[in-house]
């Protein structure tokens, strides 16, 4: 048998045992976000809002700013405003500084680091588990939440760090 005929035979055999791909209707799409723990709640943040995840950097305190702004950090030559989200929501973190993490939000005119109590890693949700219901969520978080995903009986409210950054920018100076 010549090499060409061998390839034809292999091709014919593979065509006989090939399986059809699932139709688009049967495929389940997923939404991904970064999970976080903040005070007494777990949230998920859209992946496209977070540029980086890091430990809390050394910060320089700024006079005359709101108490929830812990200062600025020099990150690779750029100054980033660091915001403690627990303090922003009038609460105290129950976690140690070593457990806490910073979610970096970077855009055209924003560059903030938001301190959260704990990073819960990447979370995957079925798109059809999205709901406008938040479960039992404190009212102070609701202006910054865009729906939630329900997984294993728990709500994961979708927290918008970009919306919080806009609010921080408007109200960061102490009066």
TIPA-977168 format. One record per residue: residue number from 1; residue in three letters; x, y, z of N, C-alpha, C, CB in turn. Coordinates in nm, 4 decimals, m for minus. Glycine has a CB too. Example, Ala and Ser with C-alpha at 12.3 -4.5 7.8 and 13.67 -1.06 7.14 Angstrom:
BEGIN
nr, rest, n.xx, n.yy, n.zz, ca.xx, ca.yy, ca.zz, c.xx, c.yy, c.zz, cb.xx, cb.yy, cb.zz
1, ALA, 1.3190, m0.5690, 0.7800, 1.2300, m0.4500, 0.7800, 1.3200, m0.3300, 0.7800, 1.1308, m0.4473, 0.9046 $
2, SER, 1.2850, m0.2250, 0.7080, 1.3670, m0.1060, 0.7140, 1.2900, 0.0030, 0.7870, 1.4084, m0.0598, 0.5725 $
end
This chain:
BEGIN
nr, rest, n.xx, n.yy, n.zz, ca.xx, ca.yy, ca.zz, c.xx, c.yy, c.zz, cb.xx, cb.yy, cb.zz
1, UNK, 0.0844, m0.1174, 0.0000, 0.0000, 0.0000, 0.0000, 0.0895, 0.1245, 0.0000, m0.0963, m0.0006, 0.1225 $
2, UNK, 0.0595, 0.2161, m0.0899, 0.1430, 0.3362, m0.0985, 0.1008, 0.4365, 0.0092, 0.1329, 0.4005, m0.2399 $
3, UNK, 0.1847, 0.5337, 0.0400, 0.1561, 0.6303, 0.1478, 0.0260, 0.7090, 0.1254, 0.2723, 0.7281, 0.1610 $
4, UNK, m0.0024, 0.7457, 0.0018, m0.1254, 0.8208, m0.0251, m0.2483, 0.7368, 0.0082, m0.1301, 0.8658, m0.1723 $
5, UNK, m0.2467, 0.6111, m0.0334, m0.3601, 0.5219, m0.0063, m0.3769, 0.4994, 0.1440, m0.3409, 0.3868, m0.0783 $
6, UNK, m0.2659, 0.4958, 0.2190, m0.2720, 0.4820, 0.3647, m0.3437, 0.6015, 0.4255, m0.1303, 0.4682, 0.4245 $
7, UNK, m0.3120, 0.7229, 0.3797, m0.3786, 0.8435, 0.4297, m0.5273, 0.8440, 0.3961, m0.3124, 0.9681, 0.3719 $
8, UNK, m0.5630, 0.8000, 0.2767, m0.7035, 0.7932, 0.2370, m0.7786, 0.6954, 0.3270, m0.7166, 0.7512, 0.0887 $
9, UNK, m0.7178, 0.5811, 0.3577, m0.7806, 0.4812, 0.4444, m0.8015, 0.5376, 0.5852, m0.6944, 0.3529, 0.4504 $
10, UNK, m0.7018, 0.6046, 0.6370, m0.7125, 0.6666, 0.7702, m0.8238, 0.7704, 0.7702, m0.5778, 0.7320, 0.8122 $
11, UNK, m0.8303, 0.8504, 0.6664, m0.9334, 0.9537, 0.6555, m1.0724, 0.8918, 0.6519, m0.9108, 1.0391, 0.5305 $
12, UNK, m1.0898, 0.7847, 0.5765, m1.2205, 0.7186, 0.5657, m1.2619, 0.6597, 0.7006, m1.2167, 0.6077, 0.4578 $
13, UNK, m1.1673, 0.5980, 0.7710, m1.1981, 0.5410, 0.9028, m1.2379, 0.6502, 1.0021, m1.0773, 0.4623, 0.9567 $
14, UNK, m1.1659, 0.7617, 1.0013, m1.1969, 0.8696, 1.0958, m1.3330, 0.9317, 1.0659, m1.0879, 0.9777, 1.0912 $
15, UNK, m1.3726, 0.9374, 0.9382, m1.5051, 0.9891, 0.9028, m1.6164, 0.8968, 0.9544, m1.5167, 1.0056, 0.7498 $
16, UNK, m1.5890, 0.7689, 0.9652, m1.6892, 0.6743, 1.0116, m1.7139, 0.6845, 1.1629, m1.6466, 0.5333, 0.9757 $
17, UNK, m1.6122, 0.7240, 1.2372, m1.6269, 0.7281, 1.3834, m1.6397, 0.8702, 1.4389, m1.5087, 0.6598, 1.4483 $
18, UNK, m1.6440, 0.9683, 1.3526, m1.6512, 1.1072, 1.3985, m1.7846, 1.1346, 1.4683, m1.6325, 1.2040, 1.2800 $
19, UNK, m1.7804, 1.2196, 1.5715, m1.9009, 1.2610, 1.6435, m1.9346, 1.4037, 1.6022, m1.8813, 1.2506, 1.7988 $
20, UNK, m2.0633, 1.4338, 1.6054, m2.1045, 1.5696, 1.5739, m2.0728, 1.6618, 1.6905, m2.2542, 1.5748, 1.5403 $
21, UNK, m2.0409, 1.7868, 1.6582, m2.0215, 1.8870, 1.7624, m2.1570, 1.9232, 1.8212, m1.9497, 2.0132, 1.7067 $
22, UNK, m2.1600, 1.9593, 1.9482, m2.2887, 1.9991, 2.0057, m2.3395, 2.1261, 1.9381, m2.2760, 2.0207, 2.1583 $
23, UNK, m2.4694, 2.1364, 1.9272, m2.5262, 2.2564, 1.8651, m2.5093, 2.3736, 1.9595, m2.6760, 2.2360, 1.8295 $
24, UNK, m2.5132, 2.4936, 1.9050, m2.4961, 2.6129, 1.9879, m2.6041, 2.6234, 2.0938, m2.4965, 2.7378, 1.9017 $
25, UNK, m2.7228, 2.5719, 2.0642, m2.8326, 2.5781, 2.1600, m2.8012, 2.4964, 2.2849, m2.9620, 2.5284, 2.0957 $
26, UNK, m2.7272, 2.3882, 2.2690, m2.6997, 2.2990, 2.3813, m2.5767, 2.3369, 2.4620, m2.6838, 2.1602, 2.3315 $
27, UNK, m2.4976, 2.4294, 2.4116, m2.3785, 2.4681, 2.4867, m2.4163, 2.5704, 2.5919, m2.2694, 2.5244, 2.3929 $
28, UNK, m2.3543, 2.5600, 2.7059, m2.3838, 2.6502, 2.8161, m2.2725, 2.7526, 2.8234, m2.3989, 2.5733, 2.9509 $
29, UNK, m2.3093, 2.8802, 2.8192, m2.2082, 2.9839, 2.8289, m2.1846, 3.0181, 2.9752, m2.2501, 3.1092, 2.7494 $
30, UNK, m2.0645, 3.0608, 3.0039, m2.0265, 3.0942, 3.1402, m1.9819, 3.2388, 3.1496, m1.9161, 3.0017, 3.1892 $
31, UNK, m1.9978, 3.2932, 3.2688, m1.9485, 3.4266, 3.3010, m1.8413, 3.4076, 3.4065, m2.0640, 3.5228, 3.3511 $
32, UNK, m1.7316, 3.4819, 3.3935, m1.6216, 3.4693, 3.4889, m1.5977, 3.6013, 3.5599, m1.4936, 3.4230, 3.4182 $
33, UNK, m1.5636, 3.5905, 3.6852, m1.5295, 3.7076, 3.7638, m1.4325, 3.6688, 3.8735, m1.6553, 3.7726, 3.8230 $
34, UNK, m1.3840, 3.7696, 3.9442, m1.2935, 3.7458, 4.0565, m1.3728, 3.7578, 4.1860, m1.1735, 3.8460, 4.0551 $
35, UNK, m1.3683, 3.6523, 4.2655, m1.4401, 3.6516, 4.3916, m1.3630, 3.7238, 4.4995, m1.4689, 3.5104, 4.4348 $
36, UNK, m1.4367, 3.7859, 4.5905, m1.3729, 3.8544, 4.7025, m1.4633, 3.8475, 4.8239, m1.3407, 4.0012, 4.6669 $
37, UNK, m1.4000, 3.8595, 4.9392, m1.4711, 3.8654, 5.0655, m1.4532, 4.0061, 5.1179, m1.4195, 3.7576, 5.1679 $
38, UNK, m1.5651, 4.0701, 5.1565, m1.5611, 4.2063, 5.2093, m1.6539, 4.2138, 5.3295, m1.6016, 4.3111, 5.1004 $
39, UNK, m1.5969, 4.2382, 5.4449, m1.6653, 4.2450, 5.5733, m1.7435, 4.1147, 5.5951, m1.7602, 4.3692, 5.5794 $
40, UNK, m1.8747, 4.1125, 5.5732, m1.9532, 3.9918, 5.5978, m2.0124, 3.9314, 5.4716, m2.0632, 4.0221, 5.6941 $
41, UNK, m1.9666, 3.9738, 5.3550, m2.0266, 3.9293, 5.2298, m1.9216, 3.8817, 5.1307, m2.1085, 4.0410, 5.1684 $
42, UNK, m1.9653, 3.7898, 5.0448, m1.8815, 3.7508, 4.9315, m1.9413, 3.8187, 4.8095, m1.8740, 3.5930, 4.9135 $
43, UNK, m1.8520, 3.8672, 4.7226, m1.8909, 3.9349, 4.5996, m1.8108, 3.8754, 4.4856, m1.8686, 4.0888, 4.6095 $
44, UNK, m1.8491, 3.9128, 4.3657, m1.7701, 3.8802, 4.2481, m1.7585, 4.0088, 4.1660, m1.8351, 3.7622, 4.1643 $
45, UNK, m1.6405, 4.0318, 4.1115, m1.6115, 4.1514, 4.0321, m1.5876, 4.1077, 3.8880, m1.4872, 4.2298, 4.0890 $
46, UNK, m1.6448, 4.1788, 3.7910, m1.6196, 4.1421, 3.6509, m1.4702, 4.1420, 3.6188, m1.6928, 4.2387, 3.5566 $
47, UNK, m1.4261, 4.0409, 3.5462, m1.2840, 4.0269, 3.5107, m1.2305, 4.1514, 3.4404, m1.2637, 3.9045, 3.4209 $
48, UNK, m1.3125, 4.2116, 3.3533, m1.2649, 4.3253, 3.2750, m1.2425, 4.4506, 3.3593, m1.3630, 4.3557, 3.1650 $
49, UNK, m1.2890, 4.4520, 3.4830, m1.2682, 4.5678, 3.5700, m1.1365, 4.5616, 3.6465, m1.3824, 4.5794, 3.6676 $
50, UNK, m1.0772, 4.4447, 3.6574, m0.9578, 4.4284, 3.7405, m0.8343, 4.4117, 3.6524, m0.9732, 4.3070, 3.8352 $
51, UNK, m0.7399, 4.5036, 3.6692, m0.6157, 4.4987, 3.5915, m0.5106, 4.4117, 3.6595, m0.5606, 4.6397, 3.5705 $
52, UNK, m0.5180, 4.4032, 3.7923, m0.4138, 4.3320, 3.8668, m0.4657, 4.2995, 4.0058, m0.2831, 4.4161, 3.8753 $
53, UNK, m0.4107, 4.1956, 4.0654, m0.4410, 4.1547, 4.2022, m0.3076, 4.1463, 4.2749, m0.5197, 4.0168, 4.2073 $
54, UNK, m0.2991, 4.2075, 4.3930, m0.1702, 4.2143, 4.4619, m0.1870, 4.2207, 4.6134, m0.0913, 4.3352, 4.4136 $
55, UNK, m0.0759, 4.2031, 4.6843, m0.0731, 4.2265, 4.8279, m0.0783, 4.3771, 4.8504, 0.0542, 4.1631, 4.8942 $
56, UNK, m0.1098, 4.4168, 4.9729, m0.1171, 4.5597, 5.0035, 0.0230, 4.6199, 4.9953, m0.1794, 4.5836, 5.1443 $
57, UNK, 0.0418, 4.7203, 4.9087, 0.1739, 4.7822, 4.8971, 0.1967, 4.8854, 5.0079, 0.1895, 4.8485, 4.7594 $
58, UNK, 0.3203, 4.9297, 5.0208, 0.3523, 5.0385, 5.1135, 0.2842, 5.1646, 5.0613, 0.5084, 5.0592, 5.1276 $
59, UNK, 0.2178, 5.2360, 5.1501, 0.1473, 5.3572, 5.1085, 0.1993, 5.4787, 5.1835, m0.0033, 5.3422, 5.1309 $
60, UNK, 0.1839, 5.5930, 5.1207, 0.2156, 5.7214, 5.1823, 0.0840, 5.7912, 5.2130, 0.3067, 5.8094, 5.0893 $
61, UNK, 0.0649, 5.8260, 5.3387, m0.0598, 5.8907, 5.3821, m0.0728, 6.0290, 5.3186, m0.0647, 5.9022, 5.5366 $
62, UNK, m0.1950, 6.0657, 5.2856, m0.2245, 6.1978, 5.2304, m0.3080, 6.2765, 5.3312, m0.2989, 6.1861, 5.0938 $
63, UNK, m0.2681, 6.3983, 5.3631, m0.3497, 6.4782, 5.4550, m0.4737, 6.5319, 5.3841, m0.2674, 6.5947, 5.5134 $
64, UNK, m0.5827, 6.5492, 5.4593, m0.7021, 6.6128, 5.4069, m0.7895, 6.5266, 5.3180, m0.6634, 6.7308, 5.3327 $
65, UNK, m0.7730, 6.3954, 5.3258, m0.8579, 6.3074, 5.2455, m0.9480, 6.2273, 5.3392, m0.7720, 6.2123, 5.1559 $
66, UNK, m1.0480, 6.1634, 5.2818, m1.1399, 6.0812, 5.3609, m1.0624, 5.9688, 5.4290, m1.2533, 6.0232, 5.2718 $
67, UNK, m1.1115, 5.9209, 5.5437, m1.0391, 5.8168, 5.6179, m1.0262, 5.6844, 5.5430, m1.1076, 5.7921, 5.7485 $
68, UNK, m1.1132, 5.6574, 5.4457, m1.1061, 5.5318, 5.3718, m0.9991, 5.5334, 5.2634, m1.2400, 5.5011, 5.3100 $
69, UNK, m0.9391, 5.6494, 5.2379, m0.8241, 5.6538, 5.1467, m0.7002, 5.6352, 5.2329, m0.8180, 5.7900, 5.0640 $
70, UNK, m0.6351, 5.5199, 5.2192, m0.5208, 5.4909, 5.3055, m0.3947, 5.5615, 5.2589, m0.4964, 5.3418, 5.3114 $
71, UNK, m0.3946, 5.6120, 5.1362, m0.2801, 5.6859, 5.0840, m0.2561, 5.6549, 4.9377, m0.1557, 5.6545, 5.1644 $
72, UNK, m0.1333, 5.6819, 4.8950, m0.0941, 5.6503, 4.7578, 0.0242, 5.5553, 4.7613, m0.0591, 5.7791, 4.6778 $
73, UNK, 0.0318, 5.4722, 4.6589, 0.1425, 5.3776, 4.6463, 0.2106, 5.4019, 4.5126, 0.0931, 5.2295, 4.6582 $
74, UNK, 0.3415, 5.3889, 4.5114, 0.4175, 5.4005, 4.3882, 0.4282, 5.2602, 4.3295, 0.5596, 5.4645, 4.4128 $
75, UNK, 0.3545, 5.2379, 4.2218, 0.3530, 5.1064, 4.1588, 0.4161, 5.1180, 4.0207, 0.2079, 5.0499, 4.1493 $
76, UNK, 0.5391, 5.0706, 4.0114, 0.6145, 5.0759, 3.8859, 0.6189, 5.2168, 3.8269, 0.5538, 4.9800, 3.7848 $
77, UNK, 0.6426, 5.3146, 3.9149, 0.6582, 5.4523, 3.8700, 0.5295, 5.5314, 3.8563, 0.7270, 5.4528, 3.7414 $
78, UNK, 0.4157, 5.4696, 3.8857, 0.2863, 5.5400, 3.8796, 0.2273, 5.5475, 4.0190, 0.1871, 5.4687, 3.7821 $
79, UNK, 0.1653, 5.6605, 4.0505, 0.1014, 5.6759, 4.1802, m0.0420, 5.6253, 4.1729, 0.1050, 5.8230, 4.2262 $
80, UNK, m0.0724, 5.5326, 4.2624, m0.2051, 5.4711, 4.2674, m0.2693, 5.5039, 4.4018, m0.1966, 5.3164, 4.2458 $
81, UNK, m0.3922, 5.5549, 4.3987, m0.4688, 5.5808, 4.5202, m0.5170, 5.4470, 4.5763, m0.5893, 5.6768, 4.4919 $
82, UNK, m0.4945, 5.4267, 4.7065, m0.5345, 5.3026, 4.7720, m0.6558, 5.3314, 4.8609, m0.4166, 5.2423, 4.8556 $
83, UNK, m0.7641, 5.2562, 4.8372, m0.8901, 5.2737, 4.9090, m0.9209, 5.1460, 4.9870, m1.0063, 5.3082, 4.8107 $
84, UNK, m0.9480, 5.1610, 5.1150, m0.9897, 5.0487, 5.1984, m1.1410, 5.0357, 5.1850, m0.9466, 5.0686, 5.3487 $
85, UNK, m1.1877, 4.9319, 5.1151, m1.3312, 4.9175, 5.0899, m1.4121, 4.8956, 5.2170, m1.3551, 4.8031, 4.9953 $
86, UNK, m1.3558, 4.8288, 5.3159, m1.4289, 4.8100, 5.4421, m1.4588, 4.9468, 5.5035, m1.3470, 4.7210, 5.5421 $
87, UNK, m1.3585, 5.0335, 5.5100, m1.3794, 5.1679, 5.5649, m1.4723, 5.2500, 5.4757, m1.2449, 5.2405, 5.5815 $
88, UNK, m1.4629, 5.2338, 5.3451, m1.5511, 5.3048, 5.2520, m1.6975, 5.2735, 5.2825, m1.5178, 5.2669, 5.1059 $
89, UNK, m1.7253, 5.1498, 5.3219, m1.8610, 5.1082, 5.3550, m1.8891, 5.1160, 5.5059, m1.8849, 4.9665, 5.3051 $
90, UNK, m1.8130, 5.2008, 5.5773, m1.8328, 5.2253, 5.7209, m1.8267, 5.0977, 5.8031, m1.9658, 5.2937, 5.7443 $
91, UNK, m1.7277, 5.0154, 5.7777, m1.7103, 4.8918, 5.8534, m1.5614, 4.8732, 5.8843, m1.7668, 4.7692, 5.7744 $
92, UNK, m1.5326, 4.7747, 5.9635, m1.3950, 4.7389, 5.9957, m1.3671, 4.5984, 5.9450, m1.3688, 4.7486, 6.1483 $
93, UNK, m1.2516, 4.5796, 5.8849, m1.2131, 4.4470, 5.8397, m1.1820, 4.3586, 5.9599, m1.0920, 4.4547, 5.7449 $
94, UNK, m1.2175, 4.2322, 5.9466, m1.1881, 4.1351, 6.0518, m1.0664, 4.0499, 6.0154, m1.3100, 4.0452, 6.0769 $
95, UNK, m1.0061, 4.0783, 5.9018, m0.8932, 3.9986, 5.8529, m0.7615, 4.0699, 5.8816, m0.9073, 3.9712, 5.7015 $
96, UNK, m0.6549, 3.9913, 5.8898, m0.5230, 4.0495, 5.9104, m0.4730, 4.1133, 5.7807, m0.4235, 3.9423, 5.9602 $
97, UNK, m0.3797, 4.2029, 5.7931, m0.3224, 4.2708, 5.6758, m0.2631, 4.1705, 5.5761, m0.2139, 4.3708, 5.7200 $
98, UNK, m0.2090, 4.0599, 5.6263, m0.1491, 3.9595, 5.5384, m0.2531, 3.8875, 5.4527, m0.0721, 3.8581, 5.6207 $
99, UNK, m0.3761, 3.8741, 5.5032, m0.4825, 3.8079, 5.4271, m0.5456, 3.9012, 5.3244, m0.5897, 3.7556, 5.5214 $
100, UNK, m0.5439, 4.0291, 5.3516, m0.6128, 4.1259, 5.2664, m0.5377, 4.1424, 5.1339, m0.6261, 4.2624, 5.3388 $
101, UNK, m0.6121, 4.1772, 5.0295, m0.5556, 4.1934, 4.8951, m0.6044, 4.3228, 4.8324, m0.5926, 4.0737, 4.8055 $
102, UNK, m0.5358, 4.3641, 4.7272, m0.5708, 4.4849, 4.6533, m0.6112, 4.4461, 4.5123, m0.4528, 4.5858, 4.6512 $
103, UNK, m0.7298, 4.4901, 4.4721, m0.7771, 4.4752, 4.3349, m0.7493, 4.6083, 4.2661, m0.9313, 4.4360, 4.3285 $
104, UNK, m0.6686, 4.6059, 4.1616, m0.6304, 4.7281, 4.0905, m0.7271, 4.7522, 3.9744, m0.4838, 4.7187, 4.0387 $
105, UNK, m0.7805, 4.8742, 3.9717, m0.8699, 4.9166, 3.8644, m0.7983, 5.0264, 3.7877, m1.0091, 4.9661, 3.9199 $
106, UNK, m0.7840, 5.0040, 3.6584, m0.7092, 5.0981, 3.5751, m0.7907, 5.1301, 3.4504, m0.5697, 5.0403, 3.5365 $
107, UNK, m0.8024, 5.2589, 3.4224, m0.8734, 5.3038, 3.3035, m0.8084, 5.4291, 3.2501, m1.0216, 5.3287, 3.3338 $
108, UNK, m0.8771, 5.4942, 3.1571, m0.8215, 5.6157, 3.0983, m0.7908, 5.7210, 3.2033, m0.9171, 5.6723, 2.9958 $
109, UNK, m0.8848, 5.7436, 3.2941, m0.8659, 5.8483, 3.3940, m0.8772, 5.7978, 3.5378, m0.9661, 5.9576, 3.3716 $
110, UNK, m0.8678, 5.6663, 3.5573, m0.8710, 5.6122, 3.6931, m0.7555, 5.5135, 3.7132, m1.0070, 5.5430, 3.7212 $
111, UNK, m0.7023, 5.5151, 3.8329, m0.5980, 5.4204, 3.8717, m0.6071, 5.4061, 4.0236, m0.4534, 5.4686, 3.8253 $
112, UNK, m0.6852, 5.3079, 4.0669, m0.7111, 5.2864, 4.2077, m0.6776, 5.1435, 4.2468, m0.8564, 5.3181, 4.2408 $
113, UNK, m0.6393, 5.1294, 4.3730, m0.6245, 4.9989, 4.4335, m0.7267, 4.9879, 4.5445, m0.4803, 4.9763, 4.4866 $
114, UNK, m0.8106, 4.8846, 4.5398, m0.9144, 4.8654, 4.6400, m0.8769, 4.7496, 4.7300, m1.0513, 4.8407, 4.5740 $
115, UNK, m0.8617, 4.7790, 4.8588, m0.8278, 4.6751, 4.9561, m0.9549, 4.5987, 4.9919, m0.7616, 4.7365, 5.0842 $
116, UNK, m0.9493, 4.4669, 4.9747, m1.0594, 4.3780, 5.0124, m1.0099, 4.2858, 5.1222, m1.1120, 4.2960, 4.8896 $
117, UNK, m1.1020, 4.2207, 5.1908, m1.0617, 4.1345, 5.3022, m0.9892, 4.0085, 5.2564, m1.1829, 4.0959, 5.3834 $
118, UNK, m1.0335, 3.9549, 5.1437, m0.9728, 3.8311, 5.0965, m1.0094, 3.8098, 4.9501, m1.0183, 3.7104, 5.1830 $
119, UNK, m0.9167, 3.7586, 4.8736, m0.9450, 3.7207, 4.7349, m0.9908, 3.5757, 4.7340, m0.8192, 3.7407, 4.6428 $
120, UNK, m1.1005, 3.5493, 4.6628, m1.1542, 3.4136, 4.6542, m1.1256, 3.3505, 4.5180, m1.3046, 3.4147, 4.6807 $
121, UNK, m1.0406, 3.4137, 4.4402, m1.0001, 3.3577, 4.3122, m1.1037, 3.3727, 4.2026, m0.9681, 3.2145, 4.3290 $
122, UNK, m1.0725, 3.3127, 4.0890, m1.1614, 3.3206, 3.9740, m1.2844, 3.2338, 3.9976, m1.0883, 3.2773, 3.8452 $
123, UNK, m1.3992, 3.2911, 3.9649, m1.5263, 3.2205, 3.9828, m1.5942, 3.2081, 3.8465, m1.6191, 3.2952, 4.0853 $
124, UNK, m1.6550, 3.0931, 3.8217, m1.7257, 3.0668, 3.6956, m1.8727, 3.0434, 3.7276, m1.6643, 2.9434, 3.6196 $
125, UNK, m1.9591, 3.1105, 3.6529, m2.1027, 3.0973, 3.6737, m2.1712, 3.0717, 3.5405, m2.1607, 3.2235, 3.7414 $
126, UNK, m2.2753, 2.9922, 3.5436, m2.3588, 2.9738, 3.4272, m2.4323, 3.1053, 3.4021, m2.4585, 2.8546, 3.4465 $
127, UNK, m2.4332, 3.1506, 3.2768, m2.4996, 3.2778, 3.2458, m2.6482, 3.2745, 3.2820, m2.4833, 3.3110, 3.0973 $
128, UNK, m2.7093, 3.1574, 3.2745, m2.8517, 3.1525, 3.3065, m2.8788, 3.1541, 3.4572, m2.9133, 3.0287, 3.2454 $
129, UNK, m2.7735, 3.1581, 3.5408, m2.7936, 3.1707, 3.6855, m2.7923, 3.3171, 3.7300, m2.6856, 3.0925, 3.7607 $
130, UNK, m2.7823, 3.4102, 3.6333, m2.7827, 3.5531, 3.6648, m2.9219, 3.5957, 3.7106, m2.7379, 3.6367, 3.5421 $
131, UNK, m2.9260, 3.6833, 3.8084, m3.0525, 3.7320, 3.8623, m3.0362, 3.8775, 3.9048, m3.0994, 3.6445, 3.9819 $
132, UNK, m3.1455, 3.9505, 3.9082, m3.1394, 4.0867, 3.9613, m3.1563, 4.0865, 4.1124, m3.2467, 4.1748, 3.8964 $
133, UNK, m3.1845, 3.9705, 4.1702, m3.1972, 3.9555, 4.3151, m3.0574, 3.9451, 4.3757, m3.2836, 3.8302, 4.3517 $
134, UNK, m3.0379, 4.0060, 4.4938, m2.9073, 4.0036, 4.5600, m2.9039, 3.9109, 4.6799, m2.8691, 4.1424, 4.6034 $
135, UNK, m3.0175, 3.8574, 4.7176, m3.0233, 3.7820, 4.8416, m3.0299, 3.8795, 4.9582, m2.9013, 3.6873, 4.8553 $
136, UNK, m2.9752, 3.8420, 5.0708, m2.9779, 3.9251, 5.1919, m2.8541, 4.0146, 5.1937, m2.9840, 3.8365, 5.3211 $
137, UNK, m2.8596, 4.1253, 5.1194, m2.7456, 4.2154, 5.1057, m2.7771, 4.3490, 5.1724, m2.7094, 4.2362, 4.9566 $
138, UNK, m2.6832, 4.3992, 5.2515, m2.6991, 4.5276, 5.3181, m2.7213, 4.6382, 5.2140, m2.5753, 4.5591, 5.4058 $
139, UNK, m2.8092, 4.7316, 5.2450, m2.8472, 4.8402, 5.1536, m2.7285, 4.9239, 5.1068, m2.9479, 4.9302, 5.2207 $
140, UNK, m2.6266, 4.9407, 5.1906, m2.5149, 5.0289, 5.1546, m2.4358, 4.9783, 5.0335, m2.4214, 5.0442, 5.2733 $
141, UNK, m2.4446, 4.8487, 5.0040, m2.3721, 4.7938, 4.8896, m2.4507, 4.8040, 4.7587, m2.3372, 4.6494, 4.9161 $
142, UNK, m2.5821, 4.8112, 4.7680, m2.6688, 4.7991, 4.6508, m2.6436, 4.9011, 4.5391, m2.8092, 4.8108, 4.6944 $
143, UNK, m2.6067, 5.0261, 4.5679, m2.5789, 5.1176, 4.4556, m2.4610, 5.0744, 4.3686, m2.5523, 5.2559, 4.5086 $
144, UNK, m2.3771, 4.9853, 4.4197, m2.2574, 4.9429, 4.3480, m2.2664, 4.7987, 4.2978, m2.1367, 4.9579, 4.4371 $
145, UNK, m2.3857, 4.7396, 4.3072, m2.4061, 4.6002, 4.2673, m2.4968, 4.5945, 4.1453, m2.4665, 4.5176, 4.3837 $
146, UNK, m2.4561, 4.5137, 4.0490, m2.5336, 4.4938, 3.9260, m2.5780, 4.3481, 3.9174, m2.4502, 4.5335, 3.8001 $
147, UNK, m2.6813, 4.3124, 3.9908, m2.7317, 4.1762, 3.9876, m2.6426, 4.0808, 4.0644, m2.7459, 4.1294, 3.8455 $
148, UNK, m2.6698, 3.9526, 4.0454, m2.5902, 3.8506, 4.1131, m2.6001, 3.7194, 4.0368, m2.6368, 3.8322, 4.2596 $
149, UNK, m2.5126, 3.6276, 4.0734, m2.5169, 3.4916, 4.0209, m2.5459, 3.3987, 4.1365, m2.3836, 3.4528, 3.9492 $
150, UNK, m2.6284, 3.2995, 4.1107, m2.6638, 3.2028, 4.2125, m2.5875, 3.0734, 4.1848, m2.8177, 3.1782, 4.2156 $
151, UNK, m2.5085, 3.0313, 4.2826, m2.4303, 2.9073, 4.2677, m2.4325, 2.8340, 4.4002, m2.2827, 2.9366, 4.2225 $
152, UNK, m2.4607, 2.7073, 4.3960, m2.4703, 2.6189, 4.5127, m2.5515, 2.6823, 4.6257, m2.3305, 2.5832, 4.5634 $
153, UNK, m2.6627, 2.7436, 4.5884, m2.7532, 2.8012, 4.6862, m2.7098, 2.9337, 4.7456, m2.7726, 2.7061, 4.7941 $
154, UNK, m2.5995, 2.9919, 4.6960, m2.5500, 3.1188, 4.7495, m2.5513, 3.2248, 4.6406, m2.4076, 3.1026, 4.8073 $
155, UNK, m2.5908, 3.3461, 4.6803, m2.5837, 3.4590, 4.5888, m2.4431, 3.5163, 4.5876, m2.6855, 3.5672, 4.6276 $
156, UNK, m2.3959, 3.5484, 4.4684, m2.2689, 3.6174, 4.4495, m2.3017, 3.7519, 4.3837, m2.1673, 3.5315, 4.3615 $
157, UNK, m2.3246, 3.8579, 4.4636, m2.3534, 3.9880, 4.4037, m2.2355, 4.0366, 4.3190, m2.3864, 4.0910, 4.5130 $
158, UNK, m2.2671, 4.0976, 4.2044, m2.1654, 4.1489, 4.1122, m2.1341, 4.2923, 4.1524, m2.2135, 4.1412, 3.9624 $
159, UNK, m2.0185, 4.3128, 4.2149, m1.9757, 4.4428, 4.2648, m1.8975, 4.5156, 4.1561, m1.8901, 4.4274, 4.3930 $
160, UNK, m1.9344, 4.6414, 4.1288, m1.8646, 4.7205, 4.0279, m1.7613, 4.8110, 4.0939, m1.9644, 4.8041, 3.9455 $
161, UNK, m1.6347, 4.7767, 4.0785, m1.5278, 4.8604, 4.1330, m1.5147, 4.9902, 4.0535, m1.3941, 4.7841, 4.1326 $
162, UNK, m1.5529, 4.9890, 3.9272, m1.5493, 5.1109, 3.8466, m1.6502, 5.2115, 3.9013, m1.5788, 5.0796, 3.6976 $
163, UNK, m1.7687, 5.1654, 3.9395, m1.8691, 5.2540, 3.9995, m1.8191, 5.3097, 4.1325, m2.0024, 5.1790, 4.0201 $
164, UNK, m1.7510, 5.2273, 4.2104, m1.6947, 5.2743, 4.3372, m1.5847, 5.3760, 4.3097, m1.6395, 5.1556, 4.4208 $
165, UNK, m1.5020, 5.3517, 4.2085, m1.3959, 5.4466, 4.1721, m1.4551, 5.5826, 4.1356, m1.3122, 5.3920, 4.0544 $
166, UNK, m1.5650, 5.5831, 4.0622, m1.6310, 5.7097, 4.0277, m1.6781, 5.7829, 4.1528, m1.7499, 5.6844, 3.9338 $
167, UNK, m1.7342, 5.7090, 4.2479, m1.7801, 5.7691, 4.3731, m1.6625, 5.8203, 4.4552, m1.8611, 5.6679, 4.4546 $
168, UNK, m1.5532, 5.7447, 4.4591, m1.4333, 5.7866, 4.5321, m1.3796, 5.9163, 4.4735, m1.3246, 5.6764, 4.5277 $
169, UNK, m1.3751, 5.9226, 4.3427, m1.3222, 6.0427, 4.2748, m1.4063, 6.1667, 4.3104, m1.3208, 6.0215, 4.1199 $
170, UNK, m1.5384, 6.1484, 4.3199, m1.6264, 6.2620, 4.3523, m1.6176, 6.3046, 4.4980, m1.7697, 6.2271, 4.3195 $
171, UNK, m1.5893, 6.2105, 4.5882, m1.5982, 6.2441, 4.7301, m1.4763, 6.2161, 4.8135, m1.7086, 6.1731, 4.7880 $
172, UNK, m1.3579, 6.2253, 4.7563, m1.2382, 6.1848, 4.8316, m1.1808, 6.2927, 4.9231, m1.1323, 6.1421, 4.7360 $
173, UNK, m1.2145, 6.4181, 4.9018, m1.1595, 6.5248, 4.9845, m1.2459, 6.5424, 5.1093, m1.1506, 6.6575, 4.9047 $
174, UNK, m1.1810, 6.5432, 5.2248, m1.2531, 6.5635, 5.3509, m1.2936, 6.7101, 5.3627, m1.1658, 6.5206, 5.4729 $
175, UNK, m1.4143, 6.7325, 5.4113, m1.4623, 6.8706, 5.4260, m1.4916, 6.8986, 5.5721, m1.5889, 6.8955, 5.3397 $
end
